[in-house]
Amino acid sequence: MLRKLTLIILISLLLGCEELIEVEDITNETVSILAPVNNSTLTDTTVNFSWQALEFAESYQLQIALPNFENAQAIVEDTTLTASNFTKTLELGIYQWRIKAINFAYETAFTTLNLNIED
């Protein structure tokens, strides 16, 4: 009898916790880029990547590939951030970068942009 009562209490607690831990579904959201915009050509090798903070996002995954993700010669950055900006010094060249928002249970699709750094 005590086992049955304990089991009932445990199930009630678990079901009750589900109501307390509600995570917003961000899968249909898109991260809005502030800089650098798509197809930017920069002459400064220190690049400040920034985006609009997404409501209900807990972190962001930022990746940078040389020259692009489809034919990557190198992934020069793959990091998880809680801020909505990131600064990186890059060599001259053609890059592709992407960002996605993440929370406890969901993530957005990557937003992918092209970037060129030249003299």
Backbone atoms as SQL, in Angstrom:
CREATE TABLE atoms (id INTEGER PRIMARY KEY, chain TEXT, resi INTEGER, resn TEXT, atom TEXT, x REAL, y REAL, z REAL);
INSERT INTO atoms VALUES
  (1, 'A', 1, 'MET', 'N', 0.823, -1.197, 0.000),
  (2, 'A', 1, 'MET', 'CA', 0.000, 0.000, 0.000),
  (3, 'A', 1, 'MET', 'C', 0.870, 1.265, 0.000),
  (4, 'A', 2, 'LEU', 'N', 1.938, 1.249, 0.809),
  (5, 'A', 2, 'LEU', 'CA', 2.834, 2.390, 0.881),
  (6, 'A', 2, 'LEU', 'C', 3.540, 2.620, -0.460),
  (7, 'A', 3, 'ARG', 'N', 3.925, 1.529, -1.144),
  (8, 'A', 3, 'ARG', 'CA', 4.557, 1.638, -2.465),
  (9, 'A', 3, 'ARG', 'C', 3.606, 2.286, -3.469),
  (10, 'A', 4, 'LYS', 'N', 2.361, 1.863, -3.424),
  (11, 'A', 4, 'LYS', 'CA', 1.366, 2.386, -4.363),
  (12, 'A', 4, 'LYS', 'C', 1.128, 3.877, -4.121),
  (13, 'A', 5, 'LEU', 'N', 1.055, 4.265, -2.866),
  (14, 'A', 5, 'LEU', 'CA', 0.859, 5.664, -2.516),
  (15, 'A', 5, 'LEU', 'C', 2.073, 6.503, -2.934),
  (16, 'A', 6, 'THR', 'N', 3.264, 5.985, -2.725),
  (17, 'A', 6, 'THR', 'CA', 4.486, 6.674, -3.137),
  (18, 'A', 6, 'THR', 'C', 4.521, 6.857, -4.648),
  (19, 'A', 7, 'LEU', 'N', 4.141, 5.836, -5.378),
  (20, 'A', 7, 'LEU', 'CA', 4.109, 5.909, -6.832),
  (21, 'A', 7, 'LEU', 'C', 3.110, 6.960, -7.308),
  (22, 'A', 8, 'ILE', 'N', 1.965, 7.013, -6.702),
  (23, 'A', 8, 'ILE', 'CA', 0.944, 8.000, -7.067),
  (24, 'A', 8, 'ILE', 'C', 1.450, 9.416, -6.792),
  (25, 'A', 9, 'ILE', 'N', 2.098, 9.611, -5.658),
  (26, 'A', 9, 'ILE', 'CA', 2.638, 10.927, -5.318),
  (27, 'A', 9, 'ILE', 'C', 3.726, 11.331, -6.309),
  (28, 'A', 10, 'LEU', 'N', 4.615, 10.390, -6.658),
  (29, 'A', 10, 'LEU', 'CA', 5.682, 10.668, -7.624),
  (30, 'A', 10, 'LEU', 'C', 5.124, 11.060, -8.985),
  (31, 'A', 11, 'ILE', 'N', 4.156, 10.338, -9.456),
  (32, 'A', 11, 'ILE', 'CA', 3.544, 10.644, -10.757),
  (33, 'A', 11, 'ILE', 'C', 2.871, 12.013, -10.711),
  (34, 'A', 12, 'SER', 'N', 2.188, 12.325, -9.640),
  (35, 'A', 12, 'SER', 'CA', 1.539, 13.624, -9.500),
  (36, 'A', 12, 'SER', 'C', 2.554, 14.759, -9.511),
  (37, 'A', 13, 'LEU', 'N', 3.677, 14.548, -8.816),
  (38, 'A', 13, 'LEU', 'CA', 4.722, 15.572, -8.788),
  (39, 'A', 13, 'LEU', 'C', 5.330, 15.776, -10.168),
  (40, 'A', 14, 'LEU', 'N', 5.604, 14.694, -10.876),
  (41, 'A', 14, 'LEU', 'CA', 6.185, 14.799, -12.207),
  (42, 'A', 14, 'LEU', 'C', 5.251, 15.499, -13.175),
  (43, 'A', 15, 'LEU', 'N', 3.998, 15.165, -13.137),
  (44, 'A', 15, 'LEU', 'CA', 3.041, 15.817, -14.021),
  (45, 'A', 15, 'LEU', 'C', 2.866, 17.284, -13.652),
  (46, 'A', 16, 'GLY', 'N', 2.925, 17.578, -12.385),
  (47, 'A', 16, 'GLY', 'CA', 2.811, 18.953, -11.927),
  (48, 'A', 16, 'GLY', 'C', 4.002, 19.797, -12.340),
  (49, 'A', 17, 'CYS', 'N', 5.194, 19.209, -12.364),
  (50, 'A', 17, 'CYS', 'CA', 6.404, 19.936, -12.747),
  (51, 'A', 17, 'CYS', 'C', 6.363, 20.331, -14.212),
  (52, 'A', 18, 'GLU', 'N', 5.709, 19.566, -15.030),
  (53, 'A', 18, 'GLU', 'CA', 5.629, 19.885, -16.461),
  (54, 'A', 18, 'GLU', 'C', 4.990, 21.247, -16.667),
  (55, 'A', 19, 'GLU', 'N', 4.021, 21.578, -15.839),
  (56, 'A', 19, 'GLU', 'CA', 3.367, 22.870, -15.950),
  (57, 'A', 19, 'GLU', 'C', 4.301, 23.999, -15.537),
  (58, 'A', 20, 'LEU', 'N', 5.214, 23.742, -14.614),
  (59, 'A', 20, 'LEU', 'CA', 6.135, 24.761, -14.149),
  (60, 'A', 20, 'LEU', 'C', 7.274, 25.009, -15.125),
  (61, 'A', 21, 'ILE', 'N', 7.670, 23.995, -15.881),
  (62, 'A', 21, 'ILE', 'CA', 8.804, 24.108, -16.802),
  (63, 'A', 21, 'ILE', 'C', 8.277, 24.216, -18.229),
  (64, 'A', 22, 'GLU', 'N', 7.787, 25.393, -18.554),
  (65, 'A', 22, 'GLU', 'CA', 7.289, 25.611, -19.906),
  (66, 'A', 22, 'GLU', 'C', 8.326, 26.424, -20.672),
  (67, 'A', 23, 'VAL', 'N', 8.794, 25.856, -21.768),
  (68, 'A', 23, 'VAL', 'CA', 9.816, 26.494, -22.580),
  (69, 'A', 23, 'VAL', 'C', 9.182, 26.936, -23.891),
  (70, 'A', 24, 'GLU', 'N', 9.436, 28.184, -24.256),
  (71, 'A', 24, 'GLU', 'CA', 8.863, 28.721, -25.487),
  (72, 'A', 24, 'GLU', 'C', 9.501, 28.064, -26.708),
  (73, 'A', 25, 'ASP', 'N', 8.684, 27.691, -27.659),
  (74, 'A', 25, 'ASP', 'CA', 9.141, 27.093, -28.911),
  (75, 'A', 25, 'ASP', 'C', 9.607, 28.210, -29.840),
  (76, 'A', 26, 'ILE', 'N', 10.907, 28.231, -30.133),
  (77, 'A', 26, 'ILE', 'CA', 11.481, 29.274, -30.995),
  (78, 'A', 26, 'ILE', 'C', 11.836, 28.744, -32.382),
  (79, 'A', 27, 'THR', 'N', 11.431, 27.520, -32.700),
  (80, 'A', 27, 'THR', 'CA', 11.859, 26.896, -33.956),
  (81, 'A', 27, 'THR', 'C', 11.425, 27.672, -35.195),
  (82, 'A', 28, 'ASN', 'N', 10.349, 28.416, -35.136),
  (83, 'A', 28, 'ASN', 'CA', 9.885, 29.173, -36.303),
  (84, 'A', 28, 'ASN', 'C', 10.377, 30.619, -36.313),
  (85, 'A', 29, 'GLU', 'N', 11.224, 30.969, -35.351),
  (86, 'A', 29, 'GLU', 'CA', 11.784, 32.320, -35.282),
  (87, 'A', 29, 'GLU', 'C', 13.048, 32.404, -36.142),
  (88, 'A', 30, 'THR', 'N', 13.455, 33.617, -36.452),
  (89, 'A', 30, 'THR', 'CA', 14.672, 33.862, -37.223),
  (90, 'A', 30, 'THR', 'C', 15.520, 34.884, -36.495),
  (91, 'A', 31, 'VAL', 'N', 16.821, 34.640, -36.426),
  (92, 'A', 31, 'VAL', 'CA', 17.736, 35.595, -35.819),
  (93, 'A', 31, 'VAL', 'C', 17.954, 36.734, -36.825),
  (94, 'A', 32, 'SER', 'N', 17.685, 37.974, -36.399),
  (95, 'A', 32, 'SER', 'CA', 17.863, 39.153, -37.250),
  (96, 'A', 32, 'SER', 'C', 19.284, 39.680, -37.108),
  (97, 'A', 33, 'ILE', 'N', 19.974, 39.776, -38.231),
  (98, 'A', 33, 'ILE', 'CA', 21.364, 40.197, -38.253),
  (99, 'A', 33, 'ILE', 'C', 21.453, 41.718, -38.274),
  (100, 'A', 34, 'LEU', 'N', 22.357, 42.273, -37.461),
  (101, 'A', 34, 'LEU', 'CA', 22.629, 43.702, -37.473),
  (102, 'A', 34, 'LEU', 'C', 23.892, 44.000, -38.276),
  (103, 'A', 35, 'ALA', 'N', 24.951, 43.198, -38.069),
  (104, 'A', 35, 'ALA', 'CA', 26.212, 43.426, -38.798),
  (105, 'A', 35, 'ALA', 'C', 27.117, 42.208, -38.672),
  (106, 'A', 36, 'PRO', 'N', 27.937, 41.941, -39.661),
  (107, 'A', 36, 'PRO', 'CA', 27.918, 42.545, -40.987),
  (108, 'A', 36, 'PRO', 'C', 26.773, 41.974, -41.815),
  (109, 'A', 37, 'VAL', 'N', 26.177, 42.805, -42.628),
  (110, 'A', 37, 'VAL', 'CA', 25.050, 42.369, -43.447),
  (111, 'A', 37, 'VAL', 'C', 25.545, 41.430, -44.546),
  (112, 'A', 38, 'ASN', 'N', 24.624, 40.727, -45.168),
  (113, 'A', 38, 'ASN', 'CA', 24.979, 39.741, -46.196),
  (114, 'A', 38, 'ASN', 'C', 25.754, 40.392, -47.342),
  (115, 'A', 39, 'ASN', 'N', 26.782, 39.692, -47.797),
  (116, 'A', 39, 'ASN', 'CA', 27.641, 40.114, -48.911),
  (117, 'A', 39, 'ASN', 'C', 28.436, 41.381, -48.615),
  (118, 'A', 40, 'SER', 'N', 28.724, 41.639, -47.341),
  (119, 'A', 40, 'SER', 'CA', 29.556, 42.786, -46.975),
  (120, 'A', 40, 'SER', 'C', 30.991, 42.570, -47.439),
  (121, 'A', 41, 'THR', 'N', 31.629, 43.659, -47.846),
  (122, 'A', 41, 'THR', 'CA', 33.064, 43.665, -48.119),
  (123, 'A', 41, 'THR', 'C', 33.694, 44.617, -47.124),
  (124, 'A', 42, 'LEU', 'N', 34.590, 44.097, -46.305),
  (125, 'A', 42, 'LEU', 'CA', 35.231, 44.878, -45.253),
  (126, 'A', 42, 'LEU', 'C', 36.726, 44.993, -45.521),
  (127, 'A', 43, 'THR', 'N', 37.326, 46.079, -45.052),
  (128, 'A', 43, 'THR', 'CA', 38.772, 46.235, -45.155),
  (129, 'A', 43, 'THR', 'C', 39.446, 46.071, -43.791),
  (130, 'A', 44, 'ASP', 'N', 38.681, 46.041, -42.741),
  (131, 'A', 44, 'ASP', 'CA', 39.196, 45.823, -41.391),
  (132, 'A', 44, 'ASP', 'C', 39.081, 44.336, -41.071),
  (133, 'A', 45, 'THR', 'N', 40.157, 43.730, -40.600),
  (134, 'A', 45, 'THR', 'CA', 40.128, 42.289, -40.314),
  (135, 'A', 45, 'THR', 'C', 39.498, 41.962, -38.971),
  (136, 'A', 46, 'THR', 'N', 39.301, 42.960, -38.128),
  (137, 'A', 46, 'THR', 'CA', 38.591, 42.746, -36.863),
  (138, 'A', 46, 'THR', 'C', 37.109, 42.989, -37.120),
  (139, 'A', 47, 'VAL', 'N', 36.343, 41.918, -37.031),
  (140, 'A', 47, 'VAL', 'CA', 34.927, 41.976, -37.412),
  (141, 'A', 47, 'VAL', 'C', 34.061, 41.846, -36.160),
  (142, 'A', 48, 'ASN', 'N', 33.109, 42.764, -36.038),
  (143, 'A', 48, 'ASN', 'CA', 32.139, 42.681, -34.949),
  (144, 'A', 48, 'ASN', 'C', 30.843, 42.100, -35.513),
  (145, 'A', 49, 'PHE', 'N', 30.550, 40.874, -35.145),
  (146, 'A', 49, 'PHE', 'CA', 29.310, 40.210, -35.544),
  (147, 'A', 49, 'PHE', 'C', 28.251, 40.574, -34.506),
  (148, 'A', 50, 'SER', 'N', 27.089, 41.027, -34.966),
  (149, 'A', 50, 'SER', 'CA', 26.028, 41.367, -34.017),
  (150, 'A', 50, 'SER', 'C', 24.666, 41.043, -34.603),
  (151, 'A', 51, 'TRP', 'N', 23.731, 40.760, -33.713),
  (152, 'A', 51, 'TRP', 'CA', 22.377, 40.369, -34.097),
  (153, 'A', 51, 'TRP', 'C', 21.424, 40.824, -33.020),
  (154, 'A', 52, 'GLN', 'N', 20.167, 40.903, -33.398),
  (155, 'A', 52, 'GLN', 'CA', 19.110, 41.293, -32.471),
  (156, 'A', 52, 'GLN', 'C', 18.868, 40.138, -31.510),
  (157, 'A', 53, 'ALA', 'N', 18.869, 40.424, -30.211),
  (158, 'A', 53, 'ALA', 'CA', 18.567, 39.384, -29.228),
  (159, 'A', 53, 'ALA', 'C', 17.160, 38.852, -29.485),
  (160, 'A', 54, 'LEU', 'N', 17.023, 37.550, -29.423),
  (161, 'A', 54, 'LEU', 'CA', 15.737, 36.897, -29.675),
  (162, 'A', 54, 'LEU', 'C', 15.081, 36.555, -28.346),
  (163, 'A', 55, 'GLU', 'N', 13.841, 37.010, -28.181),
  (164, 'A', 55, 'GLU', 'CA', 13.115, 36.714, -26.953),
  (165, 'A', 55, 'GLU', 'C', 13.029, 35.200, -26.760),
  (166, 'A', 56, 'PHE', 'N', 13.258, 34.737, -25.569),
  (167, 'A', 56, 'PHE', 'CA', 13.216, 33.336, -25.152),
  (168, 'A', 56, 'PHE', 'C', 14.445, 32.532, -25.581),
  (169, 'A', 57, 'ALA', 'N', 15.434, 33.172, -26.205),
  (170, 'A', 57, 'ALA', 'CA', 16.690, 32.476, -26.505),
  (171, 'A', 57, 'ALA', 'C', 17.590, 32.563, -25.276),
  (172, 'A', 58, 'GLU', 'N', 18.267, 31.469, -24.988),
  (173, 'A', 58, 'GLU', 'CA', 19.201, 31.450, -23.859),
  (174, 'A', 58, 'GLU', 'C', 20.643, 31.589, -24.329),
  (175, 'A', 59, 'SER', 'N', 20.910, 31.167, -25.567),
  (176, 'A', 59, 'SER', 'CA', 22.255, 31.268, -26.119),
  (177, 'A', 59, 'SER', 'C', 22.172, 31.267, -27.638),
  (178, 'A', 60, 'TYR', 'N', 23.329, 31.468, -28.252),
  (179, 'A', 60, 'TYR', 'CA', 23.436, 31.511, -29.709),
  (180, 'A', 60, 'TYR', 'C', 24.646, 30.690, -30.126),
  (181, 'A', 61, 'GLN', 'N', 24.516, 29.966, -31.216),
  (182, 'A', 61, 'GLN', 'CA', 25.659, 29.269, -31.782),
  (183, 'A', 61, 'GLN', 'C', 26.087, 30.018, -33.027),
  (184, 'A', 62, 'LEU', 'N', 27.339, 30.470, -33.023),
  (185, 'A', 62, 'LEU', 'CA', 27.904, 31.202, -34.149),
  (186, 'A', 62, 'LEU', 'C', 29.017, 30.356, -34.762),
  (187, 'A', 63, 'GLN', 'N', 28.985, 30.232, -36.082),
  (188, 'A', 63, 'GLN', 'CA', 30.005, 29.501, -36.818),
  (189, 'A', 63, 'GLN', 'C', 30.493, 30.360, -37.981),
  (190, 'A', 64, 'ILE', 'N', 31.793, 30.252, -38.264),
  (191, 'A', 64, 'ILE', 'CA', 32.389, 30.964, -39.392),
  (192, 'A', 64, 'ILE', 'C', 33.196, 29.950, -40.194),
  (193, 'A', 65, 'ALA', 'N', 32.948, 29.908, -41.521),
  (194, 'A', 65, 'ALA', 'CA', 33.650, 28.962, -42.407),
  (195, 'A', 65, 'ALA', 'C', 34.413, 29.727, -43.473),
  (196, 'A', 66, 'LEU', 'N', 35.501, 29.120, -43.924),
  (197, 'A', 66, 'LEU', 'CA', 36.316, 29.651, -45.008),
  (198, 'A', 66, 'LEU', 'C', 36.287, 28.667, -46.151),
  (199, 'A', 67, 'PRO', 'N', 35.843, 28.928, -47.340),
  (200, 'A', 67, 'PRO', 'CA', 35.115, 30.110, -47.786),
  (201, 'A', 67, 'PRO', 'C', 33.602, 30.004, -47.540),
  (202, 'A', 68, 'ASN', 'N', 33.076, 28.776, -47.391),
  (203, 'A', 68, 'ASN', 'CA', 31.645, 28.595, -47.108),
  (204, 'A', 68, 'ASN', 'C', 31.445, 27.244, -46.445),
  (205, 'A', 69, 'PHE', 'N', 30.241, 26.984, -45.982),
  (206, 'A', 69, 'PHE', 'CA', 29.979, 25.739, -45.256),
  (207, 'A', 69, 'PHE', 'C', 29.893, 24.533, -46.183),
  (208, 'A', 70, 'GLU', 'N', 29.457, 24.746, -47.403),
  (209, 'A', 70, 'GLU', 'CA', 29.325, 23.636, -48.337),
  (210, 'A', 70, 'GLU', 'C', 30.686, 23.087, -48.758),
  (211, 'A', 71, 'ASN', 'N', 31.664, 23.973, -48.947),
  (212, 'A', 71, 'ASN', 'CA', 33.013, 23.580, -49.378),
  (213, 'A', 71, 'ASN', 'C', 34.055, 24.105, -48.397),
  (214, 'A', 72, 'ALA', 'N', 33.830, 23.882, -47.124),
  (215, 'A', 72, 'ALA', 'CA', 34.683, 24.478, -46.091),
  (216, 'A', 72, 'ALA', 'C', 36.117, 23.971, -46.160),
  (217, 'A', 73, 'GLN', 'N', 37.040, 24.908, -46.289),
  (218, 'A', 73, 'GLN', 'CA', 38.461, 24.591, -46.128),
  (219, 'A', 73, 'GLN', 'C', 38.802, 24.593, -44.644),
  (220, 'A', 74, 'ALA', 'N', 38.051, 25.413, -43.893),
  (221, 'A', 74, 'ALA', 'CA', 38.257, 25.483, -42.452),
  (222, 'A', 74, 'ALA', 'C', 37.015, 26.062, -41.785),
  (223, 'A', 75, 'ILE', 'N', 36.717, 25.568, -40.609),
  (224, 'A', 75, 'ILE', 'CA', 35.742, 26.206, -39.720),
  (225, 'A', 75, 'ILE', 'C', 36.604, 27.021, -38.760),
  (226, 'A', 76, 'VAL', 'N', 36.596, 28.328, -38.937),
  (227, 'A', 76, 'VAL', 'CA', 37.494, 29.171, -38.154),
  (228, 'A', 76, 'VAL', 'C', 36.913, 29.561, -36.802),
  (229, 'A', 77, 'GLU', 'N', 35.613, 29.343, -36.637),
  (230, 'A', 77, 'GLU', 'CA', 34.981, 29.599, -35.344),
  (231, 'A', 77, 'GLU', 'C', 33.728, 28.755, -35.220),
  (232, 'A', 78, 'ASP', 'N', 33.524, 28.216, -34.036),
  (233, 'A', 78, 'ASP', 'CA', 32.297, 27.493, -33.684),
  (234, 'A', 78, 'ASP', 'C', 32.135, 27.664, -32.190),
  (235, 'A', 79, 'THR', 'N', 31.280, 28.600, -31.808),
  (236, 'A', 79, 'THR', 'CA', 31.185, 28.960, -30.404),
  (237, 'A', 79, 'THR', 'C', 29.734, 29.162, -29.986),
  (238, 'A', 80, 'THR', 'N', 29.485, 28.985, -28.706),
  (239, 'A', 80, 'THR', 'CA', 28.175, 29.246, -28.122),
  (240, 'A', 80, 'THR', 'C', 28.299, 30.465, -27.224),
  (241, 'A', 81, 'LEU', 'N', 27.385, 31.413, -27.408),
  (242, 'A', 81, 'LEU', 'CA', 27.453, 32.705, -26.718),
  (243, 'A', 81, 'LEU', 'C', 26.129, 33.008, -26.030),
  (244, 'A', 82, 'THR', 'N', 26.187, 33.793, -24.973),
  (245, 'A', 82, 'THR', 'CA', 24.954, 34.296, -24.370),
  (246, 'A', 82, 'THR', 'C', 24.711, 35.752, -24.761),
  (247, 'A', 83, 'ALA', 'N', 25.739, 36.422, -25.250),
  (248, 'A', 83, 'ALA', 'CA', 25.613, 37.806, -25.708),
  (249, 'A', 83, 'ALA', 'C', 25.081, 37.827, -27.139),
  (250, 'A', 84, 'SER', 'N', 24.718, 39.011, -27.598),
  (251, 'A', 84, 'SER', 'CA', 24.222, 39.148, -28.976),
  (252, 'A', 84, 'SER', 'C', 25.253, 39.817, -29.874),
  (253, 'A', 85, 'ASN', 'N', 26.527, 39.640, -29.529),
  (254, 'A', 85, 'ASN', 'CA', 27.598, 40.108, -30.397),
  (255, 'A', 85, 'ASN', 'C', 28.861, 39.297, -30.132),
  (256, 'A', 86, 'PHE', 'N', 29.787, 39.365, -31.080),
  (257, 'A', 86, 'PHE', 'CA', 31.032, 38.599, -30.992),
  (258, 'A', 86, 'PHE', 'C', 32.054, 39.265, -31.902),
  (259, 'A', 87, 'THR', 'N', 33.267, 39.431, -31.422),
  (260, 'A', 87, 'THR', 'CA', 34.324, 40.043, -32.216),
  (261, 'A', 87, 'THR', 'C', 35.394, 39.002, -32.519),
  (262, 'A', 88, 'LYS', 'N', 35.817, 38.973, -33.789),
  (263, 'A', 88, 'LYS', 'CA', 36.811, 38.002, -34.239),
  (264, 'A', 88, 'LYS', 'C', 37.722, 38.674, -35.262),
  (265, 'A', 89, 'THR', 'N', 39.016, 38.418, -35.155),
  (266, 'A', 89, 'THR', 'CA', 39.966, 38.875, -36.154),
  (267, 'A', 89, 'THR', 'C', 40.155, 37.762, -37.170),
  (268, 'A', 90, 'LEU', 'N', 39.936, 38.103, -38.445),
  (269, 'A', 90, 'LEU', 'CA', 40.017, 37.135, -39.533),
  (270, 'A', 90, 'LEU', 'C', 41.088, 37.558, -40.529),
  (271, 'A', 91, 'GLU', 'N', 41.635, 36.601, -41.232),
  (272, 'A', 91, 'GLU', 'CA', 42.575, 36.881, -42.319),
  (273, 'A', 91, 'GLU', 'C', 41.786, 37.408, -43.526),
  (274, 'A', 92, 'LEU', 'N', 42.490, 37.979, -44.488),
  (275, 'A', 92, 'LEU', 'CA', 41.833, 38.379, -45.728),
  (276, 'A', 92, 'LEU', 'C', 41.248, 37.135, -46.387),
  (277, 'A', 93, 'GLY', 'N', 40.074, 37.271, -46.985),
  (278, 'A', 93, 'GLY', 'CA', 39.472, 36.130, -47.657),
  (279, 'A', 93, 'GLY', 'C', 37.961, 36.216, -47.711),
  (280, 'A', 94, 'ILE', 'N', 37.384, 35.163, -48.238),
  (281, 'A', 94, 'ILE', 'CA', 35.934, 35.030, -48.370),
  (282, 'A', 94, 'ILE', 'C', 35.451, 34.079, -47.284),
  (283, 'A', 95, 'TYR', 'N', 34.404, 34.499, -46.584),
  (284, 'A', 95, 'TYR', 'CA', 33.873, 33.717, -45.469),
  (285, 'A', 95, 'TYR', 'C', 32.356, 33.598, -45.594),
  (286, 'A', 96, 'GLN', 'N', 31.838, 32.634, -44.874),
  (287, 'A', 96, 'GLN', 'CA', 30.403, 32.517, -44.670),
  (288, 'A', 96, 'GLN', 'C', 30.226, 32.355, -43.164),
  (289, 'A', 97, 'TRP', 'N', 29.242, 33.036, -42.616),
  (290, 'A', 97, 'TRP', 'CA', 28.986, 32.887, -41.190),
  (291, 'A', 97, 'TRP', 'C', 27.512, 32.639, -40.956),
  (292, 'A', 98, 'ARG', 'N', 27.229, 31.986, -39.841),
  (293, 'A', 98, 'ARG', 'CA', 25.834, 31.676, -39.527),
  (294, 'A', 98, 'ARG', 'C', 25.629, 31.698, -38.026),
  (295, 'A', 99, 'ILE', 'N', 24.376, 31.942, -37.681),
  (296, 'A', 99, 'ILE', 'CA', 24.003, 32.075, -36.278),
  (297, 'A', 99, 'ILE', 'C', 22.632, 31.442, -36.069),
  (298, 'A', 100, 'LYS', 'N', 22.449, 30.787, -34.927),
  (299, 'A', 100, 'LYS', 'CA', 21.125, 30.291, -34.552),
  (300, 'A', 100, 'LYS', 'C', 20.918, 30.524, -33.063),
  (301, 'A', 101, 'ALA', 'N', 19.664, 30.655, -32.677),
  (302, 'A', 101, 'ALA', 'CA', 19.292, 30.848, -31.283),
  (303, 'A', 101, 'ALA', 'C', 18.908, 29.504, -30.677),
  (304, 'A', 102, 'ILE', 'N', 19.187, 29.358, -29.389),
  (305, 'A', 102, 'ILE', 'CA', 18.943, 28.096, -28.687),
  (306, 'A', 102, 'ILE', 'C', 18.319, 28.406, -27.335),
  (307, 'A', 103, 'ASN', 'N', 17.352, 27.577, -26.926),
  (308, 'A', 103, 'ASN', 'CA', 16.912, 27.595, -25.531),
  (309, 'A', 103, 'ASN', 'C', 16.907, 26.160, -25.014),
  (310, 'A', 104, 'PHE', 'N', 16.361, 25.931, -23.862),
  (311, 'A', 104, 'PHE', 'CA', 16.446, 24.619, -23.217),
  (312, 'A', 104, 'PHE', 'C', 15.928, 23.478, -24.088),
  (313, 'A', 105, 'ALA', 'N', 14.888, 23.728, -24.857),
  (314, 'A', 105, 'ALA', 'CA', 14.252, 22.639, -25.604),
  (315, 'A', 105, 'ALA', 'C', 14.216, 22.836, -27.114),
  (316, 'A', 106, 'TYR', 'N', 14.495, 24.049, -27.595),
  (317, 'A', 106, 'TYR', 'CA', 14.305, 24.334, -29.016),
  (318, 'A', 106, 'TYR', 'C', 15.484, 25.133, -29.568),
  (319, 'A', 107, 'GLU', 'N', 15.557, 25.195, -30.901),
  (320, 'A', 107, 'GLU', 'CA', 16.533, 26.051, -31.566),
  (321, 'A', 107, 'GLU', 'C', 15.972, 26.503, -32.899),
  (322, 'A', 108, 'THR', 'N', 16.435, 27.658, -33.348),
  (323, 'A', 108, 'THR', 'CA', 16.028, 28.163, -34.656),
  (324, 'A', 108, 'THR', 'C', 16.895, 27.512, -35.724),
  (325, 'A', 109, 'ALA', 'N', 16.514, 27.724, -36.956),
  (326, 'A', 109, 'ALA', 'CA', 17.397, 27.353, -38.064),
  (327, 'A', 109, 'ALA', 'C', 18.528, 28.382, -38.104),
  (328, 'A', 110, 'PHE', 'N', 19.633, 28.015, -38.733),
  (329, 'A', 110, 'PHE', 'CA', 20.731, 28.960, -38.912),
  (330, 'A', 110, 'PHE', 'C', 20.314, 30.063, -39.878),
  (331, 'A', 111, 'THR', 'N', 20.746, 31.287, -39.602),
  (332, 'A', 111, 'THR', 'CA', 20.714, 32.388, -40.543),
  (333, 'A', 111, 'THR', 'C', 22.134, 32.483, -41.090),
  (334, 'A', 112, 'THR', 'N', 22.291, 32.365, -42.411),
  (335, 'A', 112, 'THR', 'CA', 23.617, 32.284, -43.027),
  (336, 'A', 112, 'THR', 'C', 23.881, 33.493, -43.915),
  (337, 'A', 113, 'LEU', 'N', 25.088, 34.072, -43.779),
  (338, 'A', 113, 'LEU', 'CA', 25.469, 35.265, -44.540),
  (339, 'A', 113, 'LEU', 'C', 26.881, 35.114, -45.091),
  (340, 'A', 114, 'ASN', 'N', 27.165, 35.873, -46.148),
  (341, 'A', 114, 'ASN', 'CA', 28.466, 35.880, -46.784),
  (342, 'A', 114, 'ASN', 'C', 29.227, 37.143, -46.405),
  (343, 'A', 115, 'LEU', 'N', 30.556, 37.015, -46.373),
  (344, 'A', 115, 'LEU', 'CA', 31.414, 38.094, -45.949),
  (345, 'A', 115, 'LEU', 'C', 32.740, 38.025, -46.698),
  (346, 'A', 116, 'ASN', 'N', 33.228, 39.178, -47.151),
  (347, 'A', 116, 'ASN', 'CA', 34.502, 39.249, -47.859),
  (348, 'A', 116, 'ASN', 'C', 35.386, 40.259, -47.135),
  (349, 'A', 117, 'ILE', 'N', 36.625, 39.857, -46.834),
  (350, 'A', 117, 'ILE', 'CA', 37.581, 40.770, -46.208),
  (351, 'A', 117, 'ILE', 'C', 38.747, 40.923, -47.173),
  (352, 'A', 118, 'GLU', 'N', 38.969, 42.187, -47.602),
  (353, 'A', 118, 'GLU', 'CA', 40.039, 42.443, -48.568),
  (354, 'A', 118, 'GLU', 'C', 40.773, 43.725, -48.197),
  (355, 'A', 119, 'ASP', 'N', 41.909, 43.949, -48.879),
  (356, 'A', 119, 'ASP', 'CA', 42.703, 45.186, -48.650),
  (357, 'A', 119, 'ASP', 'C', 41.937, 46.413, -49.056);
